């Protein structure tokens, strides 16, 4: 005998009924993002952008920005003014027509976003600095960055490591080979509180 119709009440019989998608589970509340500081590069550009006296009130940090450099290259990130060869990084790069990957170890900074050669084109940056105040572990970062050149462009995913257990109290962004960070580039630092 073929089944021609099933009643909803028959299917749900014996199951708890709820109109909520959470169906009795507690809600996930993502962490709060607090604005700590924002830097906009002025006329003539700048050799670096720094965030200092970072409060220890958060679980993680995040830098959001748009940037371009005086010539095509990457930006770089250093923690606590450490210029020693205490950093490592890995990247994945894709342009829509080509892909590449690479790494650096025992280097003096973490590599950051690619700066385009096209005038007045800015790359977008979302850079997470994880467990920045934890003094029991090395510090890791993850960066999602990319740009669009009206039909072209690229996207990158970059992981970084600072081999220090020191709490991070300052961050410095510069051009990878000394390039100037161009006018109108902007970097905003956020503190991320742990989710509930």
Backbone as a ProteinNet text record, in pm:
[ID]
protein_1_A
[PRIMARY]
XXXXXXXXXXXXXXXXXXXXXXXXXXXXXXXXXXXXXXXXXXXXXXXXXXXXXXXXXXXXXXXXXXXXXXXXXXXXXXXXXXXXXXXXXXXXXXXXXXXXXXXXXXXXXXXXXXXXXXXXXXXXXXXXXXXXXXXXXXXXXXXXXXXXXXXXXXXXXXXXXXXXXXXXXXXXXXXXXXXXXXXXXXXXXXXXXXXX
[TERTIARY]
83.9	0	88.9	68.5	147.9	104.4	202.3	171.1	139.3	22.4	-18	-6.8	-1.7	3	56.2	143.3	193.7	150.3	92.9	52.8	172.5	186.1	293.7	292.8	174.3	164.1	221.9	212.6	267.9	419.9	478	623.4	684.5	618.7	673.2	637.6	557	513.1	633.9	641.5	750.1	870.9	876.6	987.7	945.1	1037.3	1001.2	973.2	873.3	833.4	889.7	945.7	1000.8	990.4	955.1	950.9	1083.8	1178	1308.6	1406.5	1489.4	1595	1693.8	1708.7	1802.2	1749.6	1617.6	1552	1608.5	1612.3	1655.8	1802.8	1883.5	2025.6	2047.6	2154	2183.8	2235.6	2210.9	2253.2	2403.5	2465.2	2606.5	2618.5	2694.7	2716	2861.5	2888	3026.8	3086.8	3217.7	3285	3256.4	3272.5	3253.2	3381.2	3365.3	3477.8	3475.8	3583.5	3594.6	3701.4	3668.9	3766.5	3870.6	3997.7	4107.4	4168.6	4201.6	4264.4	4252.3	4251.5	4249.1	4354.4	4430.1	4532.1	4503.5	4493.7	4481	4608.2	4673.7	4800.4	4774.1	4847.2	4827.9	4910.6	4909.4	4980	5127.2	5180.7	5320.8	5347.6	5246.5	5263.7	5338.8	5367.1	5435.3	5521.6	5634.1	5721.5	5665.7	5578.2	5521.2	5391.5	5314.7	5195.6	5210.9	5194.5	5215.4	5093.8	5070.4	4974.1	5053.9	5052.2	5131.5	5040.5	5095.5	5021.7	4889.2	4894.9	4773.8	4727.5	4602	4553.3	4541.1	4552.8	4543.9	4402.4	4301.9	4162.7	4090.1	4158	4090.1	4151.8	4085.7	4137.7	4224	4176.9	4247.8	4245.5	4326.9	4326.8	4295.8	4243.8	4222	4254.5	4329.7	4356.2	4272.8	4193.8	4120	4175.3	4194.7	4252.2	4236.8	4271.4	4291.1	4426.1	4503.9	4640.1	4694.4	4784.9	4868.6	5003.9	5104.9	5240.8	5290.6	5404.2	5462.3	5510.3	5540.9	5575.2	5526.1	5510.8	5451.8	5537.8	5477.9	5542.8	5442.7	5488.1	5403.8	5425.6	5331	5355.3	5408.7	5458.4	5505	5462	5458	5412.3	5519.1	5543.1	5632.2	5561.3	5599	5542.9	5647.1	5603.4	5687.9	5824.8	5831.9	5956.5	6065.9	6027.9	6125.1	6170.2	6297.9	6353.9	6441.8	6442.5	6521.9	6456.3	6528	6476.1	6390.3	6281.8	6194.6	6056	6042.8	5913.1	5916.5	5798.5	5779.3	5644.1	5627.1	5498.3	5482.5	5357	5321	5211.4	5209.5	5101.9	5048.5	4920.7	4855.6	4806.8	4832.5	4800.3	4724.6	4620.4	4547.3	4503.2	4516.9	4478.9	4362	4305.4	4200.3	4255.3	4380	4442.2	4567.7	4616.3	4736.5	4728.7	4800.9	4806.9	4950.8	4984.8	5118.8	5115.7	5225.3	5238.8	5384.9	5410	5547.3	5555.6	5676.1	5697.9	5826.8	5836.5	5959.6	5976.3	6096.8	6121.1	6247.6	6252.7	6364.1	6389.5	6281.6	6287.8	6251.6	6270.4	6258	6120	6019.2	5883.5	5788.5	5658.7	5556.1	5512	5513.9	5473.7	5323	5283	5142.1	5090.7	4993.5	4919	5001.6	4963.3	5026.4	4974.8	5063.8	5024.9	5026.7	4920.3	4913	5004.7	5032.5	5109.7	5018.8	4888.1	4793	4774.3	4788.1	4777.3	4638.7	4636.8	4514	4426.8	4484.1	4411.7	4460.9	4365.8	4397.9	4359.9	4441.5	4409.4	4337.9	4246.1	4173.7	4245.7	4237.8	4313.4	4223	4221.6	4164.3	4269.6	4335.3	4452.1	4424.5	4414.6	4388.7	4518.9	4532.6	4646.5	4587	4613.7	4543.6	4617	4538.2	4592.3	4709.7	4694	4805.5	4866.4	4791.2	4845.5	4884.8	4867.4	4900.1	5052.2	5103.4	5248.7	5297.9	5212.3	5250.2	5267.5	5260.1	5267.9	5321.4	5372.9	5411	5283.5	5298.3	5182.1	5162.9	5039.2	5006.8	4914.2	4925.2	4839.1	4779.4	4668.2	4611.3	4562	4586.6	4553.8	4479	4365.9	4293.9	4302.5	4352.9	4374.4	4351.1	4319.4	4300	4273.4	4261.2	4233.5	4163.2	4097.9	4033	4079.6	4114.2	4158	4063.1	3933.4	3830	3847.8	3837.2	3852.6	3971.4	4060.3	4175.6	4182.4	4291.4	4309.3	4361.4	4358.8	4409.8	4351.7	4374	4338.4	4450.3	4479.4	4583.8	4536.3	4584.2	4566	4706.1	4736.5	4872.3	4865.4	4944.4	4956.5	5093.1	5099	5225.2	5250.3	5377.2	5417.8	5524.4	5504	5609.1	5655.2	5781.6	5833.7	5873.6	5771.8	5791.5	5670.8	5695.1	5584.1	5545.4	5610.1	5576.5	5436.9	5366.2	5238.2	5264.2	5179	5195.3	5140.7	5226	5184.7	5193.2	5259.1	5266.9	5278.9	5228.2	5233	5282	5367.1	5417.2	5400.4	5343.9	5325.1	5413.8	5493.3	5581	5578	5639.2	5661.3	5767.2	5752	5839.9	5986.2	6008.8	6147.1	6168.6	6098.1	6114.7	6025.8	5927.7	5836.4	5752.5	5709.7	5621.7	5477.9	5408.6	5265.3	5195.5	5118.6	5065.2	4953	4934.4	4826.8	4692	4605.3	4469.8	4465.2	4579.8	4578.1	4527.1	4452.2	4392.8	4396.9	4432.2	4439.2	4361.9	4273.8	4195.9	4224.3	4257.5	4285.7	4164.7	4123.6	4009.7	4053.8	3994.3	4010.2	3890.2	3914.2	3806.3	3791.5	3672.6	3643.9	3593.6	3622.1	3579.1	3428.4	3377.1	3232.6	3174.7	3044.9	2976.4	2959.2
-116.6	0	123.5	214.4	336.4	439.3	515.5	623.6	747.5	801.4	918.4	1048.1	1038.4	1159.6	1128.9	1219.5	1206.4	1328.9	1307.5	1419	1468.4	1600.4	1659.5	1608.6	1593.4	1548	1408.3	1324.7	1190.1	1192.5	1280.5	1289.6	1344.1	1444.4	1511.5	1443.5	1338.8	1272.7	1220.2	1255.5	1210.9	1303.2	1404.5	1500	1627.5	1693.2	1822.6	1924	2005.5	2103.3	2240.5	2306.9	2440	2518.9	2645.1	2731.4	2804.6	2781.8	2846.3	2758.6	2821.7	2750	2688.1	2749.7	2699.1	2574.3	2555.8	2436.1	2392.4	2484.8	2452.1	2471.3	2494.6	2520.3	2667	2693.3	2832.6	2905.3	3033.6	3114.8	3135.4	3133.1	3166.2	3316.9	3376.9	3520.8	3545.6	3597.7	3625	3731.7	3735.6	3834.8	3976.4	4068.5	4209.8	4268.9	4359.8	4431.2	4574.4	4616	4753.1	4826.1	4945.2	5026.9	5077.9	5051.9	5099.2	5225.4	5222.2	5338.2	5325.1	5439	5443.8	5543.3	5504.5	5592.4	5608.5	5734.3	5765.3	5836.5	5785.4	5842.5	5972.9	6075.1	6208.8	6234.3	6360.3	6402.6	6365.4	6318.9	6280.5	6137.8	6071	5933	5921.7	5799.3	5773.6	5649	5648	5530.7	5416	5448.8	5343.6	5390.8	5295	5319.8	5234.5	5296.4	5224.2	5234.2	5127.1	5125.4	5092.7	5182.2	5165.1	5162.6	5121.6	5114.6	5040.9	4925.9	4846.4	4789.5	4814.7	4765.3	4612.8	4553.8	4408.3	4365.3	4432.2	4410.1	4310	4249.2	4171.4	4032.6	3948.3	3814.6	3816.1	3883.5	3892.9	4038.6	4066.3	4196.7	4176.3	4281	4277.4	4412.9	4411.1	4532.1	4524	4626.3	4636.9	4758.7	4745.9	4860.3	4855.1	4968.1	4979.3	5046.5	4997.3	5051.2	5035.6	5125.1	5112.5	5174	5134.8	5181.3	5265.8	5332.5	5419.2	5340.3	5212.1	5123.1	4983.6	4899.5	4767.4	4683.1	4637	4544.9	4510.2	4445.9	4409.4	4505.6	4503.9	4566.5	4457.6	4496.6	4398.6	4442.6	4345.9	4369.1	4322.6	4407.7	4372.1	4396.3	4317.4	4328.8	4383	4471.1	4521.4	4569.7	4627.8	4682.2	4577.4	4450.2	4342.2	4335.8	4365.9	4362.5	4239.4	4147.8	4025.9	3926.7	3821.7	3718.3	3618.5	3670.5	3592.3	3568.9	3581.7	3570.3	3463.6	3409.6	3317.8	3348.1	3309.5	3330.1	3233.2	3210.9	3129.6	3204.6	3194.4	3260.9	3173.9	3196.1	3143.7	3265	3265.9	3381.1	3333.2	3404.5	3372.7	3499.4	3499.9	3618	3591.2	3471.9	3436	3361.8	3388	3317.4	3242.1	3268.6	3201.2	3189.5	3092.6	3073	3045.5	3084.2	3056.7	3047.4	3001.8	2994	3015.2	3044	3065.3	3075.5	3090.6	3095.7	3168.6	3216.6	3275.7	3232.5	3195.4	3156.9	3225.1	3245.7	3317.1	3449.4	3527.1	3657	3765.9	3892	4004.1	4069	4006.8	4060.1	3958.7	3982.1	3901.5	3976	3907.3	3970.9	3994.4	4104.1	4140	4152.7	4239.8	4244.8	4295.2	4249.2	4292.2	4429.1	4518.3	4652.5	4656.5	4703.9	4703.7	4807.5	4785.7	4883.9	4988.8	4963.1	5056.9	5175.7	5295.3	5415.8	5426.6	5467.1	5491.8	5368.2	5248.9	5126.5	5079.3	5054.8	5015.8	4870.8	4801.5	4665	4664.8	4572	4557	4459.9	4484.2	4407.5	4373.2	4246.6	4204.1	4113.3	4163.6	4097.3	4065.9	3938.3	3895.8	3862.6	3912.5	3880.8	3804.6	3675.5	3586.6	3574.2	3570	3550.6	3643.2	3769.4	3865.3	3889.9	3864.5	3891.8	3764.3	3648.8	3521.3	3505.2	3492.1	3482.5	3338.1	3243.7	3101.8	3044	3126.9	3074.6	3179	3132.6	3222.3	3283.3	3397.6	3468.5	3435.2	3407.7	3376.9	3482.7	3500.1	3595	3526.9	3580.2	3537.2	3662.1	3665.8	3783.8	3741	3805.4	3792.6	3928.4	3930.3	4056.1	4038.5	4144.9	4138	4274.5	4277.7	4403	4372.5	4472.7	4461.6	4577.1	4546.3	4649.8	4658.5	4649.5	4661.1	4556.5	4431.7	4321.7	4234.2	4279	4201.5	4207.4	4161.9	4169.5	4040.1	4029.6	3909.8	3897.7	3783.2	3759.2	3676.9	3704	3630.6	3589.2	3476	3430.5	3407.6	3474.9	3470.9	3438.7	3340.1	3311.5	3358.7	3401.5	3452	3402.3	3405.4	3363.1	3457.6	3505.3	3578	3486.2	3447.2	3350.7	3419.8	3462.2	3526.5	3498.5	3479.6	3463.4	3595.5	3704.2	3835	3878.4	3944.6	4004.8	4116.6	4128.4	4232.8	4364.4	4466.2	4598.8	4702.2	4666.8	4759.9	4682.3	4742.3	4686	4794.3	4755.2	4850.7	4792.1	4871.7	4834.7	4924.9	4863.9	4940.7	4877.8	4946.1	4885.8	4777.6	4668.2	4553.2	4586.5	4671.3	4709.6	4859.3	4918.2	5060.2	5152.6	5097	5181.6	5268.4	5382.1	5471.3	5420.1	5422.5	5393.2	5519.4	5506.8	5623.5	5693.3	5820.7	5901.3	5832.4	5849.6	5794.7	5648	5582.6	5449.1	5462.7	5364.6	5373.6	5237.8	5239.5	5117.9	5142.4	5049.6	5059.2	4935.7	4956.6	4846.7	4823.8	4697.1	4658.6	4555.4	4560.7	4456	4365.3	4234.3	4136.5	4069.8	4083.7	4018.2	3876.6	3785.5	3646.9	3639.3	3550.7	3531.9	3468.8	3487.8	3432.9	3283.1
0	0	0	-92	-104	-0.5	49.6	143.6	61.2	82.5	3.6	82.4	215.3	296.1	435.6	486.2	622.8	700.3	815.3	899.5	979.1	990.9	1068.5	1211.6	1267.3	1405.8	1422.5	1319.8	1327.5	1326.4	1243.9	1232.6	1360.7	1420.7	1538.9	1670	1662.6	1783.9	1861.7	1985.8	2071.4	2073.2	1983.8	1981.9	2051.8	2123.8	2183.6	2073.4	2096.5	1995.7	2030.8	1931.1	1952.4	1823.4	1834.9	1716.8	1696.6	1787.7	1780.9	1704.9	1623.4	1552.8	1651.9	1767.9	1868.1	1937.5	1936.7	1990.5	2125.1	2218.3	2353.7	2379.9	2277.2	2296	2330.4	2404.9	2437.5	2314.6	2309.3	2194.7	2197.2	2077.8	2066.7	2051.7	2138.9	2132.8	2096.2	1976.5	1940	2031.2	2035.3	2118.4	2073.7	2164.3	2133.4	2076.4	1981.5	1922.5	1974.7	2041.2	2089.6	2009.7	1964.7	1892.6	1991.5	1961.9	2047.2	1987.8	1858.5	1793.7	1642.7	1574.6	1428.5	1381.5	1278.6	1221.4	1072.8	1028.5	886.1	843.8	740.1	694.7	621.3	658.8	603.2	477.9	436.5	314.8	321.5	210.6	204.6	245	302	345.1	475.7	514.6	641.3	627.5	697.6	693.7	777.3	873.4	958.4	1023.3	1069.4	1150.3	1275.5	1391.5	1517.1	1607.6	1680.8	1790.1	1915.6	2012.3	2133.8	2256.3	2367.2	2494.4	2478.1	2410.4	2387.4	2521	2559.8	2688.7	2689.2	2807.7	2823.8	2861.6	2805.3	2843.1	2754.3	2656.7	2554.9	2541.8	2464.4	2436	2310.8	2205.7	2078.2	2031	1928.8	1863.4	1715	1652.3	1507.9	1448.1	1337.5	1260.5	1133.6	1108.6	982.8	910.2	781.8	712.1	562.2	503.4	359	341.6	246.1	235.4	95.2	61.7	-56.3	-22.8	-97.4	-72.2	-188.6	-165.9	-268.1	-388.8	-371.2	-482	-446.3	-546.5	-524.2	-430.9	-325.2	-232.9	-124.6	-18.9	93.3	209.6	303	431.6	524	639.6	737.8	876.4	967.1	1103.7	1201	1302.7	1413	1545	1644	1777.6	1873.7	1963.1	2072.9	2026.6	1907.4	1850.8	1834.5	1825.4	1809.7	1663.7	1638.4	1503.1	1481	1577.8	1564.1	1468.5	1435.5	1344.8	1422	1477.9	1565.3	1506.7	1375.9	1310.4	1201.6	1171.4	1058.9	996.6	869.6	803.2	686.2	647.8	531.2	456.8	325.7	251.8	138.6	105.5	-13.4	-91.4	-221.8	-306.4	-429.1	-465.3	-587.1	-657.7	-790.9	-868.9	-961.8	-958.5	-1051.9	-1171.5	-1206.5	-1318.3	-1275.8	-1157.2	-1108.1	-955.9	-903.2	-758.8	-719.5	-597.2	-547.8	-396.1	-341.5	-196.1	-161.3	-36.8	6	156	205.8	349.4	380.1	501.1	552.6	696.4	735.3	874.4	924.2	1053.7	1116.5	1045.8	1029.4	962.8	1063	1022	1116	1118.9	1054	1058.2	996.3	1014	948.6	823.8	709.4	584.3	585.2	520.7	516.4	375.6	355.9	230.5	113.2	-5.1	-129.3	-167.3	-206	-250	-402.5	-464.8	-610.8	-674.6	-802.8	-878.2	-940.1	-941.3	-999.3	-905.7	-957.5	-875.9	-811.6	-685.9	-611	-590.4	-598.3	-565.4	-428.9	-340.4	-203.4	-180.4	-103.8	-63.9	69.8	87.3	213.7	305.1	435.9	534.8	653.1	692.1	820.3	883.4	987.8	1045.9	1192.5	1227	1364.5	1435.6	1557.3	1644	1762.6	1768.4	1861.1	1994.7	2102.4	2238.2	2267.3	2234.4	2236.1	2373.8	2480.6	2614.8	2689.6	2625.2	2688.5	2697.4	2816.9	2837.4	2844.5	2806	2807.5	2667.5	2564.5	2428.6	2332.6	2218.4	2109.5	2050.5	1983.3	1928.7	1781.1	1742.9	1603.7	1545.9	1415.1	1344.8	1222.5	1174.9	1047.2	975.6	848.1	767.7	643.5	619.8	494	426.8	304.9	236.3	86.8	21.8	-122.5	-180.4	-313.8	-382.9	-513.8	-567	-696.9	-784.5	-909	-1002.4	-1121	-1091	-1192.7	-1302.2	-1262.5	-1356.5	-1325	-1241.2	-1196.3	-1045.7	-991.2	-847	-791.1	-659	-593.6	-454	-395.9	-256.7	-194.4	-65.7	5.1	143.2	186.9	323.7	379.4	489.5	544.3	693.5	735.5	878.4	925.8	1049.7	1102.9	1243.8	1283.6	1417.4	1469.7	1592.3	1664.1	1775.4	1773.4	1867.8	1997.8	2069.4	2199.7	2286.6	2415.6	2509.9	2575.3	2536.2	2593.5	2551.5	2640	2603.4	2503.4	2403.8	2302.3	2356.3	2357.5	2402.3	2291.1	2178.9	2065.8	1935	1828.6	1694.2	1599.2	1503.4	1404.7	1264.6	1174.8	1034.8	950.8	860.8	771.7	633.3	536.8	406.4	419.3	345.2	360.6	331.1	232.4	198.3	215	311	339.3	258.1	185.2	108.5	201.9	150.7	225.1	218.1	331.1	332.3	282.8	176.1	105.5	181.4	147	203.6	184.7	280.9	287.7	329.1	341.9	401	544.1	587.8	721.6	789.5	917.9	998	1128	1163.1	1286.8	1370.7	1496.5	1589.1	1678.1	1686.1	1769.8	1872	1990.6	2089.9	2084.7	2090.9	2084.2	2219.5	2276.5	2403.9	2376.9	2466.6	2449.2	2442.5	2357.7	2346	2470.1	2487.7	2605.2	2591.9
[MASK]
++++++++++++++++++++++++++++++++++++++++++++++++++++++++++++++++++++++++++++++++++++++++++++++++++++++++++++++++++++++++++++++++++++++++++++++++++++++++++++++++++++++++++++++++++++++++++++++++++++

